[in-house]
Amino acid sequence: MRLLATILVILSVGFLGVMGYFYFRDGSMEQAGASVDEGLQKVDKTTQPLQDGLGELGEGVAKTVDNATDGDDGT
């Protein structure tokens, strides 16, 4: 439980730090949020091939589990 609380605190402090930086840079929370959203959109576009690959991996694992548990000893 202590580990989970530590992770939550670190993420919260990191988020507040990022938002604080953008708030001081841009002058308003609305503009700071827009800047963070813009950055996250760039990350999403950059990691799209990875997301596609992980989706295919998940489908392959699901198919393997289905084949292993279908009751047919020939698979």
C-alpha positions in Angstrom: 0.0 0.0 0.0 2.9 2.3 0.8 4.3 1.8 -2.7 1.0 2.7 -4.3 0.7 5.9 -2.2 4.3 6.8 -3.2 3.6 6.4 -6.9 0.4 8.5 -6.5 2.3 11.2 -4.7 5.0 11.3 -7.3 2.5 11.5 -10.2 0.6 14.2 -8.5 3.7 16.3 -7.8 4.9 15.8 -11.3 1.5 16.9 -12.7 1.4 20.0 -10.5 5.0 20.8 -11.6 4.2 20.6 -15.3 1.0 22.6 -14.9 2.8 25.2 -12.8 5.5 25.5 -15.4 3.0 26.1 -18.2 0.9 28.4 -16.0 3.8 30.7 -15.4 4.9 30.5 -19.0 1.5 31.1 -20.6 -0.2 33.2 -17.9 -3.5 31.3 -17.4 -4.6 27.8 -16.5 -6.7 27.6 -19.7 -3.7 28.3 -21.9 -1.6 25.9 -19.8 -4.1 23.1 -20.3 -4.1 23.8 -24.0 -0.3 23.6 -24.2 -0.3 20.3 -22.3 -3.0 18.9 -24.6 -1.0 19.9 -27.7 2.1 18.1 -26.3 0.1 15.0 -25.5 -1.3 15.0 -29.1 2.2 15.0 -30.4 3.1 12.1 -28.2 0.1 10.1 -29.4 1.1 10.6 -33.0 4.7 9.6 -32.3 3.7 6.4 -30.5 1.0 5.3 -33.0 3.2 2.4 -34.5 3.8 1.1 -31.0 0.1 1.3 -30.1 -0.7 -0.7 -33.3 1.9 -3.3 -32.5 0.7 -3.8 -29.0 -2.9 -4.2 -30.3 -1.7 -6.9 -32.7 0.2 -8.6 -29.9 -2.9 -8.6 -27.7 -5.0 -10.1 -30.4 -2.4 -12.8 -30.9 -2.3 -13.6 -27.2 -6.1 -13.8 -27.1 -6.2 -16.2 -30.1 -3.5 -18.4 -28.4 -5.5 -18.5 -25.2 -8.7 -19.4 -27.0 -6.9 -22.2 -28.9 -5.3 -23.5 -25.8 -8.6 -23.6 -23.9 -11.1 -24.7 -26.5 -11.0 -28.3 -25.4 -9.4 -29.7 -28.7 -6.3 -31.6 -27.8 -5.1 -31.3 -31.4 -4.1 -27.6 -31.1 
